[in-house]
Every structure is written in structure tokens, then in C-alpha cells.
Amino acid sequence: MKHPWNLLLALLVCGCAAAPRTPFEIEMERAPMALETPLPVLEESDTVRHIASPAWETQVAISPANPNIVLASAMRHIDDTYFRCEIRRSEDGGRTWKDPVPLPLSLATHTYRGQADPVLAFDRTGVAYCALLFVEWTTNEGMALFRSTDDGQTWETITLSEYQVANGKLPFDDKEWIAVDNSGGEHDGTVYLAWLRSTLPVDKNTSQEMFLSHSTNGGHTWTPPISTGSAGCAFVAAGADGRVYFSHSGGIGYVVQTSSDGGATLTPAGKGVPMSLLNPTTLPNVKATANVLQQMAVDVSNKPWRGNVYLAYPGSEPGGAPPASVWFVRSADGGATWSKAVRLSAPASLKRDAVLPAIATDPITGDVMITWLDRRDDPRNTLARLYATVSHDGGETFAPAWAVTPPFSIDALFIGHYNSIALYGETRLAAVSDAAGNASVVRITEPVAPARRRAAR
């Protein structure tokens, strides 16, 4: 199914430089999977729980006030054109899940036919937030923040924007992201929202602009947004010292801007991490497309790496050639400069694709974990597994990547633009969907005492 936001994301890849190549030898501890017909789905198991179907762009978040409370969201396909967001709640760290809570389709002035792009976050007291887009293609569009003070059982609706078509053009807020300051400092509890504003229909005259805004009263009122100009791939994260980090594609690759005054001002963009995206974007042998979006994490632990900024992002071979790949960099100076890029997916010589990286840091241990969909084990380069790797030393070294799930199909026109991962102490959860739309939360266990490899210096 072709969606207008696919076209918007495609605008972000123009004029991007090639990513640097660095060899990263990965031990192949698993034998290649056997050929299977028909293509499999991601089945439920002791560690895999389906939370919605058919659904994609699954998010998972752990409450820092009570790590047994976990929320997961996904946009469930409700007809040929529209999705609706549902939220599931776990009270035992993601092992079992309560019935879904559909979020309402009505905002202040209009009732919409669909929703998109759910993003979850908690503050340190356990208040939960979900940012969400509202759509009625060609006529109406909106954006809202939902707020829950009872662990996701009920939700308050806060309308952020609503638009109607005028003169054949519809303003369109897209790919929003949120973060909450949990530092306990001056800006504690501040909610940050980043998003891309464009117009429909998408054509050569389409304008786009990236914004950042913040709220100091639980999302009820917001500051006038700061514009970073024409950019895309919004991602925002809050640091341990009250600093906020705003990542986007600023024309020179993936960049990070920071604010130390609660989002009132932003530093200039630092050195960009070059982008090199698969072109054409469709993956070999399947209908799915490679993603554009990077993800960012900031170390908020009390470990020596406190304040480090990490990026996991998609890549390709020079000139956009396959295979699609997953990369990692880290910064010790707020994104002004970056370490040498490290390839986390299989070596290019294997010619197996990897997509949809997700990254998180553990606020207790400082561990950095990255997950992605990887086809390295399939000799046909068709089926994928959820793969993971972890660093226990601030991104200096990583464990050899390991397969978290059995193989499953990603042979669908739409498999989502992002997955997610959440860490808190012993709880490590990933959210992912297969081609059939089995949106799942996966509990991750690290292999016993893995050897580590040099990653980023």
C-alpha cells in the first residue's frame, strides 16, 4: 500500500554524501537458514508477544518510576487507507499484556479517519506521553499529545495542531518525536517535541521545515517552535544534565543540535554524519523498502560515559548500491564531532541487507543496545531476523551481533519506518513487526559472556 508519508520521507534523501566504509568482521556463529516455503511470520513464544495485528511502527517504553510498567503502541491497519493507534500495557516487565486501548479519533475541531506515527515516552514520576498524527488524506490533518497519569489505563487528549485543505494544499505535520527531561534538574519534566511540516500533495514545489518546541506543564501549552529550516528525520532526546539533543538530516548528513536552556535556543549543527541510502530504495528480492530514519540515544547513567551521544543509522554501499546496512557512531562532545563510523550489520561482501536500526541506553548500567532487521542468515537474502548487539563500555566495543528471533518475512510494501527498543536494568525490550503486521514486543537476553570487538574510537 502506498502512503503519502512514504513520499515525504523520500524527499529527505536528496543530495546526501556517501557514508564512510569501515571493515567490521562479524563472526557467523549460526548456519545459514534452510529454504522455507511459505515465508514464515514472527510467531509468539516465551520471549515474543504479539500486541496488535496487522500493525506496524511499534513503540515500547519502560516507566522509570516502576520498571514493571511497560507501554507499547502500534498503528493498526483498519482499512485500505487508514491506521489507528492502540496502546497495550504490561505490569510484569513485558511478559504479559492487558487488552489494547484505542486512542480516540477526535481532536478539538474534527473527527479523523486515521492516525499514524505513535511515539511513547515517560517522565521520571511515571506520567506517560504518546505523540500521534491524525489524518484524513487530502482534506484534514492534525497532531496531538496524549497524557496518562495511571500507567496508560486512561489518556487525556491535547490537540497540538489541526489543518484543513485550502487552495488545493494541505499543511502536513509528519514524523514527530518526543522526549522528556528526567534529570531532576532545572528543566525536569519538560516535554520536547520535534517534527517536520510539509504540504500535500507532494510535488517539486513542496516546501518542508523542521521544528522543535517544548512544554513545561505536561504538554498543555507549548512554546513557539524553533525552526531549523529545510531538513528531515526528526529525533529528540534529553540528557542527564538537562541538556536536550535534537537530531535531523540538515543537508550535510545526520546532525545534532543541543540546547542547555530548556529548548529556548539551539547550538549550530555540528559535523554531519554522512548519509548514503539505498537507491532505488526497494530491497532486493522483496517489496519492502529501506528506511531513512536515524535513531539517537544519550547516556544518562552515572557511569563514566554519562553524556555520550550515540547514533544508529541506515546506510548502503557507495552510490546507493546494495546491500542496505546499519551503522553506529558516538560523540563525547554533544554531537560536535563523531567517532569513526562502525558497520554493525554483516560485511558488504556477504551481500545481505539490514534495515530499521533502533538504539537505546540503559539509565542504570549505561549499556548501549542496538537492534535491526538482518538477512545475513538467509542465502536467498529474503528472510530477516531481529538482530542485536550491546556495548558495556560507552560504545568503545560491542559484542558480536546475535539473532534474537527466528527468521520471518519482510516481503511487504510497508513494514514501517521505525522500530524501537527500551532498556531499564534487567528489562530489555524490542518492538518489531513482520510482513504480515504481527506487531510484537520481544524480550532480549544477552548471550553468556560474549567476546567483544573494537567499535568506535
ABEGO torsion letter per residue (X at the ends): XBBAAAAAAAAAABGBBBBBBBBBBBBBABBBBBBBOBBBBBBBBAABBBABOBBBGBBBBBBAABAABBBBBBBBBABAABBBBBBBBBAAGGABBBBBBBBBABBAABBBABBBGBBBBBBAAGBBBBBBBBBBBGABBBBBBBBBAAGGABBBBBBABBBBBBGGBBBBBBGBBBBBBAAGBAABGBBBBBBBBBBOBBBAABBBBBBBBBBAAGGABBBBBBBAEBBBGBBBBBBAAGBBBBBBBAGAEBBBBBBAAGGABBBBBBBBBBBBBBOBABBBGBABBBBABBBBBBBABABAABGBBBBBBBBBBBGGBOBBBBBBBBBAAGGABBBBBBBABBBAAAGBBBBGBBBBBBAAAGBBBBBBBBAAABAAGABBBBBBBBBAAGGABBBBBBBABBBBBABBABAEABBBBBBBEABBBBBBBBAAGBBBBBBBBBBBGBBBBBABX
